[in-house]
Amino acid sequence: MQFYLTEAIQKALIASGIETGREIQIEKPTDRKFGDFSTNVALVLAKECRMNPRQLAEKISGNLVFRENTVRDTAIAGPGFINFYLEPAFIMQSAEQIIVEGGHFGSTCRGKGKKAIVEYVSANPTGPLTIGRGRGGVLGDCIANLLETQGYEVTREYYFNDAGRQMTILAESVRLRYRELCGRTVAFPETHYQGDYIRDIAARMHEKHGQTLADADGLDEFKQAAETVIFTHIKQTLHRLGIRHDSYFNEHKLYLEDDSGRSANDRVVEALKEKGFVSEYDGATWFTTTKLGQEKDKVLIKSSGEPSYRLPDIAYHVTKFERGFSEIVNVFGADHIDEYPDVVEALNILGYEGDRIRVAINQFVTTTVNGETVKMSTRKGNADLLDDLIDDVGADATRLFFIMRGKDSHLNFDVELAKKQSKDNPVFYLQYAHARICSLLRMAEKEIGFSSDGSGAHHMQLLDSEHELRLAFGLADYPLVIENCIRLLEPQKMVEYLHSVAELYHRFYQECPILKAEPDIRTARLFLSVATRQVLRNGFGILGVTAPESM
């Protein structure tokens, strides 16, 4: 509907002798007495056209031409808004289109021929996944789903942090527990990983190697064993939530030297140095971000010779550009909020288009059980684990609760609410709407032989009551909601939208008799129900939650 109105306005502008490259904005007024849609095009172009906005609105409105049975009326309001009042049949035609397109409704070819990469989770393999990592995993998975609806060739990537100080501490932790099993007395530092999973890995090694590694100086075998066990567990946990990855990029590749004896990290430092953005002082190598107006320079290589997080992250993103991705999305935790702008700045300096990188920062998660907050600490081994949460509330509730708040907001995960079988639980409320429609359609098939795959959807153009029109009008918003979700990297908008659809359907169901209506109206309302079911299913697919047919 918006596209049709936009096209009509563009033709009216040409007929009015107005040529402009400005985007035409069409919005829904909050109060429907101001129309089904409204545009501020006259206010935007008034200065350019040297006309009073209201007079310009009248001129444009006078040149608007619509097909029959589409726009019932237009009106000029306020300082120069043009309001559009649609014919009920035109609104209902949009619901027919939903049935025609089915599972493809909302999809486009906008991204066809373009490659997108979405990096998410990327948790260090130092322990089981915590709830905080789960939120980022679901967010990234939903963003990837959204991009796929627009035709992008999407690569879902996990940046595997298998290098650096944390991996050394992990290996040392396992070695110490292994030595304990060999009968040695060890002092276990507070800084090391103390969870039971470390003891389990050490026990596996002891079972396999006996005491042969008790005096080993190297950490390689302990590191490799820990990585393998922990990362296998991470993959299993993600699989429980339907989260998958197409590729895994190992950080250690960035440290490997090529034939010239240089690593990817070395090449980044050299290139930044050539551009005049590297300094060496206090025994360290610095990215001189003070030249970019920042208060302090940022460390690239510490005085110990160990790279900071920024250096391999810059090198890693160079590979994303080299692999030909036109859309680069990173899903990070709040601990990256100060780092990623430096990575983008470095890439710009190196000649890459940093504005092609989009970052979704998801804030921290706390869990509440019976009003009490559960604290997390991976290092201490008393983390709030993602597996435990899935065991408690199920995969659907876990996924939906993670994204029902904006990514920029702290999330308090109410475990007791997630388990409730009532409309207070947003998961139950949404899935119940779908199940209710499925139940209705099964009953219609049994009682009157109704088939949702058959003809008859055109009967919807007979519908014109307030609740019918509101529902159909809401369903038509689905493609626009997808656009907004992608623009904002915010799947939460889809959750909010589906909740509004469920609300509209429940109201329609209560106010408009369906099976007891006269035959043509009954058929029309059944097909409006089919269209609603399709939108819910499509949205559930993006969010990665199931669409139950009975509850």
C-alpha positions as CSV (number, residue, x, y, z in Angstrom):
1,M,0.0,0.0,0.0
2,Q,2.8,2.4,0.9
3,F,4.6,1.7,-2.4
4,Y,1.4,2.4,-4.3
5,L,0.9,5.7,-2.6
6,T,4.6,6.6,-3.1
7,E,4.2,6.0,-6.8
8,A,1.1,8.1,-7.0
9,I,2.7,11.0,-5.2
10,Q,5.8,10.8,-7.5
11,K,3.5,11.1,-10.5
12,A,1.6,14.0,-8.9
13,L,4.9,15.8,-8.3
14,I,5.9,15.4,-12.0
15,A,2.4,16.6,-13.0
16,S,2.9,19.6,-10.7
17,G,6.2,20.5,-12.4
18,I,8.2,19.5,-9.4
19,E,11.4,17.5,-9.8
20,T,13.2,16.3,-6.6
21,G,15.4,13.5,-5.6
22,R,14.2,13.6,-2.0
23,E,12.7,10.4,-0.5
24,I,9.0,10.6,0.0
25,Q,8.0,9.8,3.6
26,I,4.7,8.0,4.2
27,E,3.6,7.3,7.8
28,K,0.6,6.0,9.6
29,P,-1.1,8.6,11.8
30,T,-1.4,7.6,15.4
31,D,-5.1,8.6,15.2
32,R,-6.9,7.1,12.2
33,K,-9.2,10.1,11.9
34,F,-6.2,11.7,10.2
35,G,-6.3,9.0,7.6
36,D,-4.8,5.5,7.0
37,F,-1.6,7.1,5.8
38,S,-0.1,10.6,5.7
39,T,2.7,12.3,3.9
40,N,4.7,15.5,4.8
41,V,6.0,15.9,1.3
42,A,4.6,19.4,0.9
43,L,6.3,20.6,4.1
44,V,9.6,19.1,3.0
45,L,9.5,20.6,-0.5
46,A,7.9,24.0,0.4
47,K,11.2,25.9,0.7
48,E,12.6,24.3,-2.5
49,C,9.4,25.2,-4.4
50,R,9.1,28.6,-2.8
51,M,5.5,28.0,-1.9
52,N,3.4,27.9,1.3
53,P,3.3,24.3,2.5
54,R,-0.5,24.1,2.5
55,Q,-0.8,25.7,-0.9
56,L,1.8,23.2,-2.2
57,A,-0.1,20.3,-0.6
58,E,-3.3,21.4,-2.4
59,K,-1.4,21.6,-5.7
60,I,0.0,18.1,-5.3
61,S,-3.3,16.7,-4.1
62,G,-5.0,18.1,-7.1
63,N,-2.7,16.1,-9.4
64,L,-3.1,12.8,-7.5
65,V,-4.7,10.0,-9.6
66,F,-5.7,6.7,-8.1
67,R,-7.0,3.5,-9.5
68,E,-10.6,2.6,-8.7
69,N,-11.3,1.1,-5.3
70,T,-8.0,2.1,-3.8
71,V,-8.1,5.5,-2.2
72,R,-11.5,6.7,-1.0
73,D,-10.5,10.3,-0.1
74,T,-7.6,12.6,0.6
75,A,-7.5,15.7,2.8
76,I,-5.1,18.5,3.6
77,A,-4.5,18.8,7.4
78,G,-2.5,21.1,9.7
79,P,0.3,23.1,8.1
80,G,0.3,20.9,4.9
81,F,0.0,17.2,5.6
82,I,-1.8,15.1,2.9
83,N,-3.9,12.4,4.5
84,F,-5.1,9.3,2.6
85,Y,-8.2,7.4,3.4
86,L,-8.2,3.9,1.8
87,E,-11.0,1.8,0.5
88,P,-11.6,-1.3,2.6
89,A,-11.3,-3.5,-0.4
90,F,-7.8,-2.1,-1.1
91,I,-6.7,-2.9,2.4
92,M,-8.1,-6.4,2.1
93,Q,-6.2,-6.9,-1.2
94,S,-3.0,-6.8,0.8
95,A,-4.2,-9.7,3.0
96,E,-4.9,-11.6,-0.2
97,Q,-1.3,-11.0,-1.3
98,I,-0.1,-12.6,1.9
99,I,-1.8,-15.8,1.1
100,V,-0.5,-15.7,-2.5
101,E,3.1,-15.2,-1.4
102,G,2.9,-17.5,1.6
103,G,6.3,-18.2,3.3
104,H,7.9,-15.7,0.9
105,F,5.8,-12.8,2.1
106,G,8.1,-10.0,3.3
107,S,11.1,-11.4,1.3
108,T,12.7,-9.4,-1.4
109,C,15.7,-9.6,-3.8
110,R,17.2,-6.4,-2.5
111,G,20.4,-8.2,-1.4
112,K,20.6,-10.5,-4.4
113,G,24.2,-10.9,-5.5
114,K,25.6,-9.4,-2.3
115,K,27.6,-11.3,0.3
116,A,26.9,-10.6,4.0
117,I,28.8,-11.9,7.0
118,V,27.3,-11.9,10.5
119,E,29.8,-12.7,13.3
120,Y,28.2,-13.7,16.6
121,V,28.8,-15.6,19.8
122,S,32.7,-15.8,19.3
123,A,33.0,-16.8,23.0
124,N,36.5,-17.7,24.2
125,P,36.6,-21.5,24.5
126,T,37.5,-21.2,28.2
127,G,34.2,-22.6,29.7
128,P,30.6,-23.4,29.0
129,L,28.4,-20.7,27.5
130,T,26.8,-18.3,29.9
131,I,23.5,-16.6,29.5
132,G,25.1,-13.4,28.5
133,R,26.7,-15.1,25.5
134,G,23.3,-16.7,24.7
135,R,21.7,-13.3,24.2
136,G,24.3,-12.3,21.6
137,G,24.0,-15.7,19.9
138,V,20.2,-15.3,19.4
139,L,20.6,-11.7,18.3
140,G,23.1,-12.6,15.7
141,D,21.1,-15.6,14.5
142,C,18.0,-13.4,14.0
143,I,20.0,-10.7,12.2
144,A,21.3,-13.4,9.8
145,N,17.7,-14.7,9.3
146,L,16.5,-11.2,8.5
147,L,19.3,-10.6,5.9
148,E,18.5,-13.9,4.2
149,T,14.9,-12.8,3.7
150,Q,16.3,-10.0,1.5
151,G,18.3,-12.2,-0.7
152,Y,21.7,-11.8,0.8
153,E,24.2,-14.7,0.7
154,V,24.8,-14.8,4.4
155,T,27.8,-16.4,6.1
156,R,27.4,-17.0,9.8
157,E,30.8,-16.8,11.4
158,Y,32.3,-17.6,14.8
159,Y,35.6,-16.0,15.6
160,F,37.4,-18.7,17.6
161,N,39.7,-17.0,20.1
162,D,42.3,-19.8,20.4
163,A,45.2,-17.5,21.1
164,G,46.2,-15.1,23.8
165,R,46.6,-15.0,27.6
166,Q,43.2,-16.5,28.5
167,M,43.9,-19.7,26.6
168,T,47.2,-19.9,28.4
169,I,45.5,-19.6,31.8
170,L,42.9,-22.2,30.7
171,A,45.7,-24.7,29.8
172,E,47.5,-24.0,33.1
173,S,44.3,-24.6,35.0
174,V,43.8,-28.0,33.4
175,R,47.5,-28.9,34.0
176,L,47.3,-28.0,37.7
177,R,44.1,-30.1,38.2
178,Y,45.8,-33.0,36.2
179,R,48.8,-32.8,38.5
180,E,46.5,-33.0,41.5
181,L,45.1,-36.3,40.1
182,C,48.7,-37.5,39.8
183,G,49.1,-37.0,43.6
184,R,51.0,-33.8,43.4
185,T,50.4,-30.9,45.8
186,V,49.6,-27.7,43.8
187,A,48.8,-24.1,44.7
188,F,45.8,-23.2,42.5
189,P,45.7,-19.4,41.8
190,E,42.6,-17.4,42.2
191,T,43.1,-16.0,38.7
192,H,42.7,-19.5,37.2
193,Y,39.5,-21.3,36.0
194,Q,38.0,-23.2,38.9
195,G,34.8,-24.7,37.6
196,D,34.1,-28.5,37.8
197,Y,34.5,-28.7,34.0
198,I,38.2,-28.1,34.4
199,R,38.4,-31.1,36.8
200,D,36.5,-33.1,34.2
201,I,38.9,-32.3,31.4
202,A,41.8,-33.1,33.7
203,A,40.2,-36.4,34.6
204,R,39.9,-37.3,30.9
205,M,43.5,-36.5,30.4
206,H,44.5,-38.6,33.4
207,E,42.5,-41.5,32.2
208,K,44.1,-41.3,28.7
209,H,47.7,-40.5,29.7
210,G,48.1,-41.7,33.2
211,Q,50.9,-39.8,34.9
212,T,53.1,-39.4,31.8
213,L,52.4,-35.6,31.6
214,A,52.8,-34.8,35.3
215,D,56.2,-33.2,34.7
216,A,55.5,-31.8,31.2
217,D,56.7,-28.2,30.8
218,G,54.7,-27.4,27.7
219,L,51.0,-26.6,27.7
220,D,50.0,-27.6,24.2
221,E,48.4,-30.9,25.0
222,F,46.4,-29.4,27.9
223,K,45.4,-26.5,25.7
224,Q,44.3,-28.7,22.9
225,A,42.4,-31.1,25.1
226,A,40.6,-28.2,26.9
227,E,39.7,-26.5,23.5
228,T,38.3,-29.6,22.0
229,V,36.1,-30.5,25.0
230,I,34.9,-27.0,25.7
231,F,34.2,-26.0,22.1
232,T,32.3,-29.3,21.4
233,H,30.1,-28.4,24.4
234,I,29.6,-24.9,23.1
235,K,28.4,-26.2,19.7
236,Q,26.0,-28.6,21.4
237,T,24.6,-25.8,23.5
238,L,24.1,-23.5,20.5
239,H,22.5,-26.4,18.6
240,R,19.9,-26.7,21.3
241,L,18.8,-23.1,20.5
242,G,18.9,-23.7,16.8
243,I,22.0,-21.5,16.4
244,R,24.4,-22.5,13.7
245,H,27.5,-21.2,12.1
246,D,28.8,-21.7,8.5
247,S,32.4,-21.0,9.3
248,Y,34.9,-20.7,12.2
249,F,37.8,-18.3,11.9
250,N,40.7,-19.3,14.2
251,E,42.5,-16.4,15.8
252,H,45.9,-18.2,15.6
253,K,45.8,-17.8,11.8
254,L,46.5,-14.1,12.3
255,Y,49.8,-15.0,14.1
256,L,51.1,-17.4,11.4
257,E,54.0,-16.1,9.4
258,D,53.9,-16.2,5.6
259,D,56.9,-16.8,3.3
260,S,58.2,-13.3,4.0
261,G,58.2,-14.1,7.7
262,R,55.3,-11.7,8.5
263,S,52.0,-12.5,10.1
264,A,48.6,-10.8,9.4
265,N,49.1,-8.9,12.6
266,D,52.6,-7.7,11.5
267,R,51.2,-6.5,8.2
268,V,48.6,-4.4,10.0
269,V,51.2,-2.7,12.2
270,E,53.5,-2.1,9.2
271,A,50.6,-0.6,7.2
272,L,49.5,1.7,10.0
273,K,53.1,2.7,10.6
274,E,53.4,3.7,6.9
275,K,50.3,5.9,7.3
276,G,51.9,7.6,10.3
277,F,49.6,6.1,13.0
278,V,52.0,3.9,15.0
279,S,54.3,5.0,17.8
280,E,56.6,3.1,20.1
281,Y,57.1,4.2,23.7
282,D,57.0,2.7,27.2
283,G,58.2,-0.5,25.7
284,A,54.9,-1.0,23.8
285,T,53.6,-0.3,20.3
286,W,50.7,2.1,20.1
287,F,48.0,3.0,17.6
288,T,48.2,6.8,17.8
289,T,44.5,7.6,18.0
290,T,45.4,11.0,19.5
291,K,45.9,12.0,15.9
292,L,42.2,11.2,15.4
293,G,41.2,13.5,18.2
294,Q,41.0,10.9,20.9
295,E,42.4,11.6,24.4
296,K,44.8,8.7,24.5
297,D,46.6,6.4,22.2
298,K,45.7,2.7,22.2
299,V,48.0,-0.3,22.7
300,L,48.6,-2.6,19.8
301,I,51.4,-4.7,21.2
302,K,52.0,-4.7,25.0
303,S,55.5,-4.4,26.5
304,S,55.4,-8.1,27.1
305,G,55.2,-8.6,23.3
306,E,51.6,-9.9,23.5
307,P,49.1,-8.2,21.1
308,S,46.2,-6.4,22.6
309,Y,42.7,-7.3,21.5
310,R,42.7,-4.5,19.0
311,L,45.5,-5.7,16.7
312,P,44.1,-9.2,15.8
313,D,40.6,-7.7,15.6
314,I,41.9,-5.3,13.0
315,A,43.7,-8.0,11.1
316,Y,40.6,-10.3,11.3
317,H,38.4,-7.6,9.8
318,V,40.8,-7.1,6.9
319,T,40.1,-10.7,6.0
320,K,36.4,-9.9,5.9
321,F,37.0,-7.2,3.3
322,E,39.4,-9.5,1.4
323,R,36.7,-12.2,1.3
324,G,34.4,-9.8,-0.6
325,F,31.6,-9.2,2.0
326,S,29.6,-6.1,1.2
327,E,27.6,-6.2,4.4
328,I,29.6,-6.8,7.6
329,V,27.7,-7.2,10.9
330,N,29.3,-7.8,14.2
331,V,27.4,-8.8,17.3
332,F,29.4,-7.9,20.4
333,G,28.9,-7.8,24.2
334,A,29.0,-4.5,26.1
335,D,32.7,-5.1,26.9
336,H,33.5,-4.3,23.2
337,I,31.9,-0.9,23.2
338,D,35.2,1.0,23.6
339,E,37.2,-1.2,21.3
340,Y,35.3,-1.5,18.0
341,P,35.4,2.2,17.0
342,D,39.2,2.0,17.1
343,V,39.0,-1.1,14.8
344,V,36.8,0.8,12.3
345,E,39.1,3.8,12.4
346,A,42.2,1.6,11.7
347,L,40.4,0.0,8.7
348,N,39.5,3.5,7.3
349,I,43.2,4.5,7.6
350,L,44.2,1.3,5.8
351,G,41.8,2.1,2.9
352,Y,38.8,0.0,3.7
353,E,35.3,1.2,3.9
354,G,34.7,1.2,7.6
355,D,31.1,2.3,7.2
356,R,30.3,-1.1,5.7
357,I,30.8,-2.5,9.2
358,R,27.7,-2.4,11.4
359,V,28.0,-3.3,15.1
360,A,25.2,-4.6,17.3
361,I,26.2,-4.2,21.0
362,N,24.0,-6.3,23.3
363,Q,23.9,-5.3,27.0
364,F,24.3,-7.5,30.0
365,V,21.8,-10.2,31.2
366,T,20.9,-11.0,34.7
367,T,18.5,-13.7,35.7
368,T,15.8,-13.5,38.3
369,V,14.3,-16.4,40.1
370,N,11.5,-15.7,42.6
371,G,12.6,-12.1,42.7
372,E,16.3,-12.8,43.5
373,T,19.1,-12.1,41.0
374,V,21.5,-14.8,40.2
375,K,25.2,-13.7,39.9
376,M,27.6,-14.9,37.2
377,S,31.3,-15.7,37.2
378,T,32.8,-18.0,34.6
379,R,36.2,-17.8,36.3
380,K,34.9,-18.9,39.7
381,G,32.9,-21.7,38.2
382,N,29.5,-20.5,39.4
383,A,28.3,-19.0,36.2
384,D,24.7,-18.8,35.2
385,L,24.9,-21.3,32.4
386,L,22.9,-21.2,29.2
387,D,22.3,-25.0,29.2
388,D,20.7,-24.7,32.7
389,L,18.4,-21.9,31.5
390,I,17.3,-24.0,28.4
391,D,16.7,-27.0,30.7
392,D,14.5,-24.8,32.9
393,V,12.4,-22.8,30.5
394,G,12.9,-24.4,27.0
395,A,14.5,-23.2,23.8
396,D,11.6,-21.0,22.6
397,A,11.3,-19.0,25.8
398,T,15.0,-18.6,26.0
399,R,15.3,-17.2,22.5
400,L,12.3,-14.9,22.7
401,F,13.1,-13.5,26.1
402,F,16.6,-12.7,24.9
403,I,15.3,-10.4,22.2
404,M,12.1,-9.1,23.6
405,R,14.1,-6.1,24.9
406,G,16.1,-3.8,22.8
407,K,19.8,-4.8,22.5
408,D,20.9,-1.5,24.0
409,S,18.9,-2.3,27.2
410,H,20.0,-4.4,30.1
411,L,18.0,-7.6,30.2
412,N,16.5,-9.0,33.3
413,F,15.5,-12.6,32.5
414,D,12.5,-13.5,34.7
415,V,12.7,-17.3,34.8
416,E,9.4,-17.8,36.6
417,L,7.6,-15.6,34.0
418,A,9.2,-17.6,31.2
419,K,7.6,-20.7,32.5
420,K,4.1,-19.4,33.0
421,Q,1.3,-20.8,30.7
422,S,-0.6,-17.5,30.6
423,K,-1.0,-14.4,28.5
424,D,1.5,-12.6,30.8
425,N,4.2,-14.7,29.2
426,P,4.9,-13.2,25.8
427,V,6.0,-16.5,24.4
428,F,2.8,-18.2,25.4
429,Y,0.7,-15.2,24.1
430,L,2.3,-15.3,20.7
431,Q,2.2,-19.1,20.2
432,Y,-1.3,-19.3,21.5
433,A,-2.5,-17.0,18.8
434,H,-1.0,-19.3,16.2
435,A,-2.4,-22.4,17.8
436,R,-5.9,-20.8,18.1
437,I,-5.9,-20.2,14.4
438,C,-4.8,-23.7,13.6
439,S,-7.6,-25.1,15.8
440,L,-10.1,-22.9,14.1
441,L,-9.0,-24.0,10.7
442,R,-9.1,-27.7,11.7
443,M,-12.7,-27.2,12.9
444,A,-13.6,-25.4,9.7
445,E,-12.2,-28.2,7.6
446,K,-14.1,-30.8,9.6
447,E,-17.4,-28.9,9.7
448,I,-17.7,-27.2,6.3
449,G,-14.8,-28.7,4.3
450,F,-12.9,-25.4,4.3
451,S,-9.4,-25.6,2.6
452,S,-6.9,-22.9,3.2
453,D,-5.2,-23.9,-0.1
454,G,-8.3,-23.6,-2.1
455,S,-9.9,-20.6,-3.9
456,G,-12.0,-18.1,-2.1
457,A,-9.5,-15.6,-0.7
458,H,-11.1,-12.9,-2.8
459,H,-14.1,-13.0,-0.4
460,M,-11.9,-10.9,2.0
461,Q,-12.8,-7.8,-0.1
462,L,-16.3,-8.1,1.4
463,L,-14.9,-7.3,4.9
464,D,-15.2,-3.7,6.1
465,S,-15.7,-3.7,9.9
466,E,-13.2,-1.9,12.2
467,H,-11.6,-5.1,13.7
468,E,-11.3,-6.8,10.3
469,L,-9.7,-3.7,8.7
470,R,-7.3,-3.1,11.7
471,L,-6.1,-6.7,11.5
472,A,-5.5,-6.7,7.7
473,F,-3.9,-3.2,8.0
474,G,-1.6,-4.6,10.7
475,L,-0.6,-7.7,8.6
476,A,0.4,-5.5,5.7
477,D,3.1,-3.9,7.9
478,Y,5.2,-7.1,8.0
479,P,7.6,-6.2,5.1
480,L,8.2,-2.8,6.6
481,V,8.9,-4.3,10.0
482,I,11.6,-6.5,8.4
483,E,13.2,-3.4,6.8
484,N,13.2,-1.6,10.2
485,C,14.7,-4.6,12.0
486,I,17.6,-4.7,9.5
487,R,18.1,-1.0,9.5
488,L,18.3,-0.9,13.3
489,L,19.8,-4.4,13.7
490,E,17.0,-4.9,16.2
491,P,14.9,-8.1,16.0
492,Q,13.0,-6.8,19.1
493,K,10.9,-4.8,16.6
494,M,9.7,-8.1,15.2
495,V,8.7,-9.4,18.6
496,E,6.7,-6.2,19.3
497,Y,5.1,-6.4,15.9
498,L,4.0,-10.0,16.3
499,H,2.6,-9.2,19.7
500,S,0.5,-6.5,18.1
501,V,-0.7,-8.9,15.4
502,A,-1.6,-11.5,18.1
503,E,-3.5,-8.8,20.0
504,L,-5.4,-7.6,16.9
505,Y,-6.3,-11.2,16.0
506,H,-7.6,-12.1,19.5
507,R,-9.8,-8.9,19.4
508,F,-11.0,-9.8,15.8
509,Y,-11.8,-13.4,17.0
510,Q,-13.8,-12.1,19.9
511,E,-15.7,-9.4,18.0
512,C,-16.4,-11.1,14.7
513,P,-18.2,-14.4,14.6
514,I,-16.4,-16.7,12.1
515,L,-17.9,-20.2,11.8
516,K,-21.4,-18.9,12.6
517,A,-21.3,-16.1,10.0
518,E,-23.2,-16.3,6.7
519,P,-21.2,-18.4,4.1
520,D,-19.3,-15.7,2.2
521,I,-18.4,-13.7,5.3
522,R,-17.4,-16.9,7.0
523,T,-15.1,-17.8,4.1
524,A,-13.6,-14.2,4.2
525,R,-12.9,-14.3,7.9
526,L,-11.4,-17.8,7.7
527,F,-9.0,-16.5,5.0
528,L,-8.1,-13.5,7.1
529,S,-7.2,-16.0,9.8
530,V,-5.1,-17.9,7.3
531,A,-3.2,-14.6,6.4
532,T,-2.7,-13.9,10.1
533,R,-1.3,-17.4,10.6
534,Q,1.1,-16.9,7.7
535,V,2.5,-13.7,9.1
536,L,3.0,-15.2,12.5
537,R,4.7,-18.2,11.0
538,N,7.0,-16.1,8.9
539,G,7.9,-13.9,11.9
540,F,8.5,-17.0,14.1
541,G,10.9,-18.3,11.5
542,I,13.0,-15.1,11.7
543,L,13.0,-15.3,15.5
544,G,13.8,-19.0,15.5
545,V,10.8,-20.0,17.6
546,T,8.4,-22.8,16.9
547,A,4.8,-22.3,15.6
548,P,2.8,-24.9,17.6
549,E,-0.5,-26.0,16.0
550,S,-2.1,-26.9,19.4
551,M,-1.4,-25.9,23.0
